[in-house]
Amino acid sequence: MRTPMSWSMRALFLWGSVLALCGLVPVCKCLRNETRNVTFDIGQEFNIKCGENGQTKGKSFFWMKDGVKVNSNKNSKISRASDAGIYTCVDVPNKTSFTINVLVRHEVSAVSASGEICPPDERSPDTKCLNIHEGGDATLWCNATDGYPKPDVKWFIRLEEEDRDIDLGIEGALFIRNISYHCDSLFVCKVGNYLNRNRKSQIEARIKVSVGRKPNVIITTRIDGKQKDQNVLSICENNEISFNCSVNTHPPPEEIRWIVNKDHVIFWNATHSRIENSSFSGSPFCASNIDNIITEAPAKTEALRYASITWGFISMDCVESLECEATNRFGRGRKTQKLTKGNCTS
């Protein structure tokens, strides 16, 4: 039979409830075998007692944090965000325990964002780069690596020429669908909780989005100064022929190659360095004939948009086709110019 609660016990219980409402007792009255969340500010006293009736002396009661025994059972202050964790009070004599989940309010100090490390000429500590193919989809995200309560993530677009940000009115993840060609943008995510807002210390990350397509290669040909636009060119060995490979696709090519008869390669890389790599196995005459090629490319201060070769006295016994191949971060494009021997008079 249950023993009725005495008037003195009832009064003590009611008085304790009033004190709790007034914040004058420890922040947590934890029940056995029950886990509760308790939130602290940095610098606040950790005033939760481990032991019966608030006992703090002796070795019968002790705290463990995240499974590791805490050295002291005395009151201590929450000094840093890393003081958060799972705290367990172990009651050795009674073989019981209670657990609290300690949360510590603190502002966001760092974020991670989608994208890759930018190329050296575009690199900055707080900017990532993301390449999206024309018509493609992407999800941009920013995650706080710390901070409690949970921070907000808000998206802006940076107008660099005006040095200001436009609020997109989007929170959380930023979804991009069917993006249009040439829609390059610099997106900014601003992350923080109420502590960051109060201190005007929101953390930013920038994501530079580049939209492009694989190179569209165009070959234009001039024979003795006259432009010829034909898939198969009829030429004579005494003609001077200029072949120009141009690529106006965004972004510019990282490499342009001229491939002669599928085995002799002349190419330019992103630094505009000209390189020649031949696996040509023909006759010495043909090798000498190919050596007559004169090349031209943009100055190093310009984008690599074209590469030209000029060839005089081509031997049709050595060459049947030329191919221009251009590569950028979105893929590879190529165009072939076929050659045939015309009705030539010596």
C-alpha angles and dihedrals in degrees: 000000000000115000111233115245111256121240090247092053091047091051091049091050093049092046090050090052091053091049090049091053089051092051093242099125131061113298094245133045097186123195121221115274091006127117120213135178116242120185125208136181120228107269094027120129116257093225103167112122123221112211141037115311090000093300111174103169130087131027098275092093129038142159128243123195117203089340096311122109114248114228099225136040093196126109111277137173128253099244105172144013091257089067086081115103147098111311120193125192109209118206102200100188095049095035091229136118143185127213133209129189106224115208122189122205112229139146127257112266103173142019137196121215141192120264137060134274107286124242114272095260091053099037125128130155097251100036130091126188127225125186117206124187116233109275091015132130130234140175117217117202140179122194127191111229090207142359135111133243095044109275129232121243115210127181130222136171117229119228098201096185089057096034094228140110126237115213110233092195091233125130130189115010122006113225119202118193130189094347117205127240115268093018093133111164142168109228122196125201117199115201130190148115129231090285090058091047093050091050095037089235104129114159119234134204125185127212117195108207118201119190119197150133136232114279119285103214122207125186119200120186134200121194113196088341097311121112116239122191105189134128090224117035122206108213142169127222093244093055120109106221129191119198117193121192112198130183120189096169120122122274103035118247120273089209138014121196132191110203116196116202089339094283109064116068130192114179145167124213131207091281089054091244110155115226129181122202119176132185088171111152100176130113123304087248092058091045089053090047092055090049087067090072114119116205135205133183137165122283115269090252091063132070115267096253104142145015125196135195125193120200130186127190097012114192110223088205087068106036133046102157146006125209130198117205125185128187132195134162091280099053146285132298129189141182129193127211113199121206131206133179112259132208095284131181121205 
